[in-house]
Amino acid sequence: MNATLTPVLAVTSGEPAGVGPELCLQLATRPWPGRVVVLADTDLLEARLAALGQTTLLQAYQRDLAPPPGVLEVLDVPLAAPAVAGQLDTANARPVLSMLDRAIEGCVSGEFAGMVTAPVHKGIICDAGVPFSGHTEYLAEATATSRVVMLLVGGGLRVALVTTHLPLSAVPGAITPAALAETLAILDQDLRTRFGLASPRILVAGLNPHAGEGGHMGREEIDVITPVLDRLRSTGMQLIGPLPADTLFVPHTLEQGDAVLAMYHDQGLPVLKHASFGGGVNVTLGLPIIRTSVDHGTALDLAGTGGADPGSLFAAVKLAFDMAAGGARS
């Protein structure tokens, strides 16, 4: 394998007390179209291997030397304290962020073609005195990106969001013409450049029941959403909507689009997770780098048992490689 031409992905192992490290160990069981480098504490990985009775071989990451098949490349990021499966420790919060920093640095410099993130525990990072609202916001700040878009991929669907983790009462005020237009521009652009769609078709949900029913159930569709869609259509975007969310996800409608834009978190994601849970992928659009992630949390109760399903991590790695090639079709 030519290490200088093969795409290399960085995979951050996430919260050391969670399932991330043991899921990363399973990456060595699959053939990939490039190199997969796991950022983790090597001693922790060795301990998990021993506890689970597994025999995966680990090799220290060397930029110009790819490992043989079945061997896991590890970029060692030492922890501050030994990690115990299922037991959070604030001492290890900063090493977890160090993994992210190293992966971002490698992606920006071109060392890595993209990064895949195993789950972190936001609460323990905040408890350690580091304000942290999530991977997405951290990556946006680190790359000086003003707006990013959350896209979930799985079950044959691509669902993006205008707003993410907001209380429902705050959603209408957050759907401004500027926010909607910027979100659509990012989604359209990345569907072209990252997913290989020459002319993406985007199905846009309304905010209110029945997409407002002509203003009788809310005016956001009339006052905000439709004017933005009309303006962007004049620039060449293929936008369908606003559509009633309760009938948008039926097969006949989905066949007319390449992606769905939902107005808020629980409008779009329950459908996608029903279709793909355990195999879905979270993608951050709008960044200057490729970032995919699993669709689940740290699962502290499963850590160290070997019972966690690696399906979402496998899907996230596959999608990141596809995106790096500019033609993700998932």
Legacy VTK file of the C-alpha trace (Angstrom):
# vtk DataFile Version 3.0
C-alpha trace
ASCII
DATASET POLYDATA
POINTS 330 float
0.000 0.000 0.000
1.386 3.410 -0.973
1.088 5.446 2.207
1.561 8.753 0.375
-1.422 8.230 -1.945
-3.841 6.348 0.289
-6.486 8.482 2.054
-6.043 8.519 5.821
-8.925 9.069 8.258
-8.513 10.106 11.877
-10.950 8.414 14.254
-11.178 9.955 17.715
-12.056 7.330 20.336
-14.150 9.697 22.451
-14.990 9.318 26.127
-12.510 6.758 27.527
-15.031 5.390 30.034
-17.581 4.773 27.267
-17.907 2.355 24.371
-15.843 4.416 21.936
-12.475 2.727 22.561
-13.781 -0.821 22.168
-15.796 0.113 19.066
-12.633 1.568 17.543
-10.829 -1.729 18.143
-13.308 -3.410 15.822
-12.242 -1.184 12.922
-9.340 -3.590 12.398
-11.798 -6.346 11.480
-12.924 -4.676 8.261
-11.127 -3.843 5.006
-11.254 -0.125 4.202
-10.431 1.863 1.047
-7.713 3.704 2.959
-5.956 3.950 6.290
-7.840 4.343 9.570
-5.885 5.921 12.427
-7.437 5.740 15.894
-6.585 8.537 18.312
-6.601 7.001 21.779
-4.540 6.122 24.814
-2.678 2.985 23.727
-2.617 1.589 27.269
-6.398 1.932 27.458
-6.856 0.040 24.188
-4.543 -2.732 25.406
-6.502 -2.948 28.658
-9.833 -3.183 26.821
-8.420 -5.884 24.550
-7.328 -7.915 27.551
-10.635 -7.434 29.369
-12.603 -8.535 26.306
-10.284 -11.425 25.468
-9.475 -9.998 22.042
-6.165 -10.206 20.192
-6.160 -7.253 17.775
-2.627 -6.081 17.030
-1.892 -2.386 17.519
0.748 -0.388 15.641
1.918 3.131 16.446
0.893 5.589 13.728
3.693 6.591 11.382
2.700 9.018 8.680
4.618 7.287 5.878
4.162 3.675 6.961
0.845 1.890 6.575
0.210 -1.229 8.701
-0.553 -4.683 7.334
-4.215 -5.781 7.105
-5.866 -6.558 10.418
-3.558 -4.287 12.421
-4.985 -1.143 14.030
-3.028 2.095 13.683
-3.029 4.117 16.899
-1.972 7.714 17.380
-1.293 7.699 21.100
-2.993 10.444 23.141
-2.212 9.657 26.791
-4.918 10.028 29.404
-4.360 11.943 32.613
-5.694 9.077 34.747
-6.429 5.384 34.124
-9.884 4.968 32.637
-12.406 2.580 34.179
-15.225 1.387 31.931
-18.479 3.050 32.916
-16.914 5.498 35.385
-16.520 9.102 34.254
-13.478 11.067 35.428
-13.046 14.821 34.963
-9.277 14.303 34.871
-9.598 12.848 31.369
-11.736 15.624 29.889
-8.831 17.608 28.490
-7.149 14.584 26.857
-10.450 13.908 25.086
-10.326 17.434 23.674
-6.658 16.909 22.779
-7.739 14.061 20.502
-10.100 16.410 18.715
-7.459 19.123 18.437
-4.954 16.707 16.902
-7.505 15.358 14.420
-8.579 18.873 13.397
-4.964 19.937 12.968
-4.303 16.920 10.759
-7.394 17.539 8.632
-6.615 21.227 8.120
-2.989 20.474 7.153
-3.979 17.708 4.736
-2.401 14.921 6.776
-5.856 13.389 7.196
-8.585 13.253 4.545
-11.261 13.600 7.213
-12.189 12.787 10.783
-14.696 10.451 12.409
-15.729 10.976 16.009
-16.803 8.425 18.594
-19.110 9.862 21.278
-17.942 12.176 24.030
-19.720 13.018 27.290
-20.526 16.734 27.235
-21.400 16.855 30.916
-18.069 15.562 32.202
-16.157 17.996 29.991
-18.211 20.877 31.385
-17.714 19.539 34.912
-13.960 19.735 34.290
-14.307 23.478 33.800
-14.325 23.536 29.993
-17.493 25.015 28.428
-18.477 22.455 25.801
-21.786 22.177 23.983
-20.799 19.466 21.513
-18.529 18.291 18.744
-20.264 20.420 16.139
-19.812 23.717 17.926
-16.230 22.827 18.916
-15.277 22.036 15.322
-16.947 25.187 14.015
-15.005 27.366 16.453
-11.728 25.568 15.799
-12.045 26.085 12.044
-13.488 29.626 12.263
-16.713 28.490 10.561
-19.645 30.860 11.130
-22.450 28.409 10.311
-22.552 24.640 10.115
-25.403 22.297 9.252
-26.243 18.985 10.889
-27.031 16.243 8.386
-28.079 12.732 9.395
-27.604 9.964 6.851
-29.061 6.470 7.063
-31.894 4.184 6.069
-31.777 5.609 2.549
-32.428 9.136 3.869
-30.468 12.362 4.188
-32.065 14.751 6.660
-30.582 18.175 7.460
-31.752 20.626 10.116
-32.220 24.400 10.156
-32.180 24.445 13.981
-30.708 21.793 16.243
-30.734 21.676 20.040
-33.275 24.354 20.895
-36.440 24.220 22.986
-39.515 24.228 20.780
-40.485 27.670 22.053
-37.290 29.117 20.563
-37.539 27.456 17.154
-39.805 29.920 15.272
-37.661 32.914 16.182
-34.504 31.081 15.078
-35.856 30.412 11.576
-34.910 33.746 10.074
-34.544 34.423 6.345
-30.767 34.623 6.758
-30.531 31.377 8.751
-32.705 29.476 6.286
-30.889 30.827 3.228
-27.450 30.088 4.671
-28.479 26.576 5.665
-29.835 25.827 2.207
-26.720 27.221 0.541
-24.460 24.998 2.660
-26.640 21.938 2.106
-26.798 22.495 -1.657
-23.042 23.091 -1.915
-21.994 20.073 0.125
-24.450 17.766 -1.637
-22.612 18.761 -4.817
-19.022 18.621 -3.569
-19.195 15.917 -0.885
-21.952 13.683 -2.232
-21.337 14.008 -5.961
-24.810 15.311 -6.857
-24.606 17.659 -9.817
-28.025 19.205 -9.234
-29.381 18.202 -5.823
-33.103 18.259 -5.159
-33.997 19.394 -1.644
-37.375 18.735 -0.039
-38.100 21.522 2.464
-40.493 20.959 5.336
-42.825 23.636 6.622
-42.695 24.586 10.281
-46.374 24.336 11.193
-48.906 21.497 10.824
-50.027 21.209 7.202
-47.280 23.749 6.338
-49.431 26.449 7.912
-52.556 25.681 5.888
-52.571 29.020 4.114
-51.797 30.962 7.274
-54.560 29.458 9.397
-52.033 27.431 11.455
-49.131 29.860 11.455
-47.557 32.356 9.074
-43.902 31.289 9.042
-44.359 29.521 5.718
-45.875 32.668 4.146
-43.665 35.270 5.771
-40.278 33.507 5.878
-39.929 30.104 4.248
-41.646 30.577 0.881
-39.966 33.938 0.077
-36.533 32.431 0.789
-37.269 29.375 -1.370
-38.535 31.538 -4.226
-35.412 33.710 -4.098
-33.041 30.751 -4.066
-34.915 28.977 -6.834
-34.152 31.984 -9.019
-30.439 31.229 -8.515
-30.850 27.679 -9.807
-31.416 25.667 -6.636
-33.912 22.826 -6.914
-36.122 23.335 -3.881
-39.456 21.632 -3.305
-41.715 23.012 -0.612
-42.577 24.069 1.947
-44.183 20.664 2.401
-46.306 19.369 5.296
-43.938 17.357 7.455
-46.483 14.630 8.183
-46.612 13.584 4.513
-43.113 14.604 3.417
-41.587 11.277 4.504
-43.840 9.017 2.454
-42.024 7.082 -0.314
-43.706 8.911 -3.213
-42.521 12.298 -1.963
-39.056 11.135 -0.920
-38.468 9.801 -4.436
-38.623 13.392 -5.698
-35.654 14.594 -3.616
-32.061 13.827 -2.682
-32.261 15.306 0.822
-34.784 16.686 3.284
-34.427 19.947 5.175
-36.377 19.864 8.438
-37.012 22.988 10.465
-36.175 21.509 13.867
-34.598 18.496 15.552
-37.619 16.355 16.358
-39.346 17.079 13.069
-36.820 15.170 10.991
-34.670 12.940 13.167
-37.279 10.563 14.616
-38.085 9.364 11.089
-34.454 8.889 10.146
-33.575 7.112 13.384
-36.559 4.813 12.995
-35.202 3.882 9.573
-31.555 3.533 10.536
-30.881 3.413 14.282
-27.562 1.704 14.971
-26.386 2.415 11.440
-26.989 6.138 11.021
-24.287 8.753 10.582
-24.103 12.358 11.761
-22.349 14.627 9.241
-21.293 18.219 9.861
-21.705 20.260 6.682
-20.175 23.675 6.046
-16.778 22.901 7.574
-13.581 23.165 5.519
-12.904 19.558 6.586
-14.846 16.287 6.471
-16.384 15.175 9.743
-18.732 12.266 10.355
-19.846 10.741 13.634
-21.830 7.920 15.171
-25.522 8.419 15.882
-25.376 7.264 19.509
-23.930 8.288 22.854
-21.244 6.969 25.191
-23.373 4.030 26.437
-21.569 3.864 29.777
-23.648 0.859 30.814
-22.274 -1.177 27.893
-18.665 -0.059 28.187
-16.262 -2.924 28.768
-18.859 -5.601 27.994
-18.190 -6.035 24.286
-21.907 -5.718 23.675
-21.905 -2.399 21.832
-22.838 -2.508 18.138
-20.138 -1.047 15.853
-22.568 -0.575 12.947
-22.840 3.213 13.226
-19.062 3.646 13.517
-18.494 1.421 10.497
-21.062 3.457 8.547
-19.445 6.740 9.632
-16.010 5.585 8.465
-17.367 4.342 5.146
-19.228 7.590 4.531
-16.158 9.673 5.386
-14.095 7.763 2.835
-16.862 8.210 0.247
-17.055 11.931 0.975
-13.292 12.269 0.674
-13.630 10.815 -2.805
-16.349 13.392 -3.582
-19.060 10.870 -4.321
-20.863 9.697 -1.181
-24.033 7.898 -2.238
-25.293 6.626 1.117
LINES 1 331
330 0 1 2 3 4 5 6 7 8 9 10 11 12 13 14 15 16 17 18 19 20 21 22 23 24 25 26 27 28 29 30 31 32 33 34 35 36 37 38 39 40 41 42 43 44 45 46 47 48 49 50 51 52 53 54 55 56 57 58 59 60 61 62 63 64 65 66 67 68 69 70 71 72 73 74 75 76 77 78 79 80 81 82 83 84 85 86 87 88 89 90 91 92 93 94 95 96 97 98 99 100 101 102 103 104 105 106 107 108 109 110 111 112 113 114 115 116 117 118 119 120 121 122 123 124 125 126 127 128 129 130 131 132 133 134 135 136 137 138 139 140 141 142 143 144 145 146 147 148 149 150 151 152 153 154 155 156 157 158 159 160 161 162 163 164 165 166 167 168 169 170 171 172 173 174 175 176 177 178 179 180 181 182 183 184 185 186 187 188 189 190 191 192 193 194 195 196 197 198 199 200 201 202 203 204 205 206 207 208 209 210 211 212 213 214 215 216 217 218 219 220 221 222 223 224 225 226 227 228 229 230 231 232 233 234 235 236 237 238 239 240 241 242 243 244 245 246 247 248 249 250 251 252 253 254 255 256 257 258 259 260 261 262 263 264 265 266 267 268 269 270 271 272 273 274 275 276 277 278 279 280 281 282 283 284 285 286 287 288 289 290 291 292 293 294 295 296 297 298 299 300 301 302 303 304 305 306 307 308 309 310 311 312 313 314 315 316 317 318 319 320 321 322 323 324 325 326 327 328 329
